[in-house]
Amino acid sequence: MKKTKILLLHGWNWKNYPNHNKVNPWSNRTSFIDALNMSDFEVLTPALPGFGDSIIPTSPWSLDDYAKWLKGQVEKSNPDVILGYSFGSAVITRYLSLLLNGNTVPKTILVSPAISRRYVHKANFLSKASRLFKNIFPRVVEMIRHLYLVYVVKNPFYTEGGDFQRATYRNIVGIDLSDELRVLFLKGFDIHLIFGSNDTATPPENLLSQVDLARSKTFIIKNGGHDIANSHTDELVLTIKEILKL
């Protein structure tokens, strides 16, 4: 019996920065990987550049860079399914958005997807003033932002990284992909979403309120949080198999 080849993209976890951990970033979710292997999947777990045992690019990356990297991975391995976890879902969404011209793509599953970052006060006066100031004095804004992340919020996703992780994090952290995901559903892409009902990092309703078309393709794992791969391993694998009709 032919195994279903599934390519997994991990999330943005500072504990997987190379200065902390030089093993594969899925090493903290081995029970999930083992469960997939035991369910007749052929599992591919490449490390995103800048994480774990991967290369570290010499200059900061954008989300487009990660999407183009994924394109190469898909062309090389030809998976039946691609699955993104948290930030990995954002990479896949942008990758699919770059392929709107009819390219054949694998079935797609987004788990605890970090896609929507819309805030209530996004369009207020201060936000507009901040964007205007950034356009005029970009270096000053970057320095202020650096000091804010290091000394005020003490954000480990930023403070624990090297030059590549810090600059790349600044490039990707504010991106909202809900509009791109909506277009993908309108275009008929085969995408399914899986959330934990108690996920506070990427609450299901935060995205579904923006992309109502996704509701019919969304599965909610009761009492699960963001890390359902560890806390609800069996349920997650069963949901994936249900989506794929295996």
C-alpha positions in Angstrom: 0.0 0.0 0.0 1.4 3.4 -1.0 2.0 5.8 1.8 0.6 9.3 1.8 3.5 11.7 1.6 3.0 14.7 3.9 5.3 17.7 4.1 5.2 19.5 7.4 6.2 23.1 8.1 6.9 24.0 11.7 6.1 27.2 13.5 8.2 30.2 14.7 9.5 29.0 18.0 12.5 30.8 19.5 13.6 27.6 21.3 14.4 26.3 17.8 16.8 29.1 16.9 20.2 27.5 16.1 21.9 29.2 19.1 19.4 27.2 21.3 18.7 24.0 19.4 20.5 22.6 16.4 18.2 19.6 15.9 15.1 19.4 13.7 12.4 21.8 14.9 9.9 19.0 15.1 11.9 17.3 17.9 9.5 18.9 20.4 6.5 17.1 18.8 7.9 13.6 18.3 4.7 12.0 19.4 2.9 13.7 16.5 5.5 12.6 14.0 5.5 9.0 15.4 1.7 8.9 15.2 1.8 10.0 11.5 4.4 7.4 10.7 2.3 4.7 12.3 -0.7 5.8 10.3 1.0 5.0 7.0 2.2 8.5 6.2 5.6 9.2 4.7 6.6 12.3 6.8 8.9 15.0 5.5 10.1 17.6 8.1 12.4 20.2 6.6 13.6 22.9 8.9 12.8 26.5 7.8 16.0 28.4 7.0 17.2 30.0 10.2 15.9 27.3 12.5 17.2 24.2 14.0 19.6 22.3 11.8 19.0 24.4 8.7 21.2 26.9 7.0 21.1 30.6 8.2 20.7 33.0 5.2 23.2 35.8 5.1 20.5 38.5 4.9 17.0 38.9 6.4 14.1 37.0 4.7 10.6 38.1 3.9 7.5 35.9 3.9 7.9 35.8 0.1 11.4 34.3 0.6 10.0 31.5 2.7 7.2 30.9 0.2 9.7 30.6 -2.7 11.8 28.3 -0.5 8.7 26.1 0.0 8.1 26.1 -3.7 11.5 24.5 -4.1 10.7 21.9 -1.4 7.4 21.0 -3.0 8.9 20.6 -6.5 11.7 18.5 -5.1 9.7 16.1 -2.9 6.3 16.2 -4.7 4.2 15.6 -1.5 0.5 14.5 -1.5 -0.2 16.9 1.3 1.4 20.0 2.8 0.7 20.8 6.5 1.6 24.1 8.2 1.7 24.6 11.9 1.3 28.1 13.2 3.8 30.3 11.3 4.2 27.4 8.8 0.6 28.0 7.8 1.5 31.6 7.0 4.3 30.4 4.7 1.9 28.0 3.0 -0.8 30.7 2.5 1.7 33.0 0.8 3.1 30.1 -1.3 -0.4 29.3 -2.5 -1.1 33.0 -3.2 1.9 33.1 -5.5 0.5 30.2 -7.5 -2.9 31.6 -8.4 -2.4 31.0 -12.1 -3.6 27.5 -12.1 -0.6 25.5 -10.8 -1.4 22.1 -9.4 -0.7 22.1 -5.7 -1.0 19.4 -3.0 -3.9 19.2 -0.6 -3.4 21.7 2.2 -4.0 21.5 6.0 -3.3 24.5 8.3 -3.0 23.7 12.0 -3.3 26.4 14.6 -2.7 28.8 11.7 -1.0 32.2 12.5 -2.6 34.1 9.7 -4.8 36.8 11.1 -3.3 39.6 13.2 -6.0 42.2 12.9 -6.4 44.6 15.8 -9.4 46.7 16.8 -7.4 49.9 16.7 -5.4 49.1 13.5 -6.8 52.1 11.6 -6.7 54.7 14.3 -4.8 58.0 14.2 -1.8 56.8 16.1 -1.3 53.9 13.8 -1.5 56.1 10.7 0.9 58.6 12.3 3.3 55.7 13.0 3.3 54.5 9.4 3.9 58.1 8.2 6.8 58.6 10.6 8.3 55.3 9.5 8.2 56.4 5.8 10.1 59.6 6.7 12.5 58.3 9.3 12.8 54.5 8.8 16.1 54.1 10.7 14.8 56.0 13.7 11.6 53.8 13.8 13.7 50.6 13.5 15.8 51.7 16.5 12.8 52.6 18.6 11.2 49.3 17.6 14.4 47.4 18.6 14.5 49.1 22.0 10.8 48.4 22.6 11.1 44.7 21.8 14.2 44.2 23.9 13.6 46.4 26.9 9.9 47.0 27.2 8.0 43.8 26.0 11.2 41.6 26.3 9.9 39.5 23.4 11.8 36.2 23.3 11.0 35.7 19.7 13.1 38.8 19.1 15.6 38.9 22.0 16.7 35.3 21.8 17.5 35.5 18.1 20.6 36.3 16.1 20.8 39.0 13.5 18.9 36.9 10.9 16.1 35.9 13.3 15.6 39.4 14.6 15.5 41.2 11.3 13.3 38.5 9.7 10.9 38.5 12.7 10.5 42.3 12.2 9.7 41.6 8.5 7.0 39.0 9.1 5.4 39.7 12.5 2.9 42.3 11.4 1.6 40.6 8.3 -2.1 39.7 8.1 -3.0 37.1 5.5 -6.7 36.8 6.0 -7.5 38.5 2.7 -5.1 36.2 0.9 -6.7 33.2 2.5 -10.2 34.4 1.4 -9.0 34.7 -2.2 -7.7 31.2 -2.1 -11.0 29.8 -0.9 -12.8 31.8 -3.6 -10.4 30.3 -6.2 -11.3 26.8 -5.0 -8.1 25.8 -3.4 -8.3 22.5 -1.3 -7.6 24.0 2.1 -8.7 22.7 5.5 -8.0 24.3 8.9 -7.7 22.7 12.3 -7.8 24.6 15.6 -8.0 23.9 19.3 -11.1 25.4 20.8 -9.1 27.0 23.6 -6.3 28.3 21.5 -5.3 31.8 22.9 -2.3 32.3 20.6 -4.4 31.9 17.3 -8.0 31.9 18.4 -10.3 30.2 15.8 -12.9 33.0 15.8 -10.2 35.6 15.2 -9.6 34.2 11.7 -13.0 32.8 10.9 -14.7 36.2 11.5 -12.4 37.5 8.8 -12.7 34.6 6.4 -16.2 33.2 6.7 -15.7 30.9 3.7 -13.3 28.9 5.8 -16.0 27.8 8.3 -17.1 24.8 6.3 -13.5 23.6 6.0 -12.6 24.1 9.6 -12.3 21.4 12.3 -12.2 22.3 16.0 -10.6 20.0 18.6 -12.4 20.4 21.8 -10.4 21.7 24.8 -7.3 21.9 22.7 -4.9 24.9 22.8 -2.2 26.0 20.4 -0.1 22.9 20.9 -2.7 20.3 19.9 0.0 18.2 18.3 1.2 17.3 21.8 -1.9 17.6 23.9 -4.4 16.0 21.5 -2.1 13.9 19.2 -4.5 11.1 18.4 -7.4 13.5 17.7 -5.2 15.6 15.5 -4.0 12.6 13.4 -7.6 11.2 13.2 -8.8 14.7 11.9 -6.0 14.8 9.3 -7.0 11.3 8.1 -10.7 12.3 8.0 -9.8 15.3 5.9 -7.8 13.2 3.5 -10.4 10.4 3.6 -7.8 7.8 4.6 
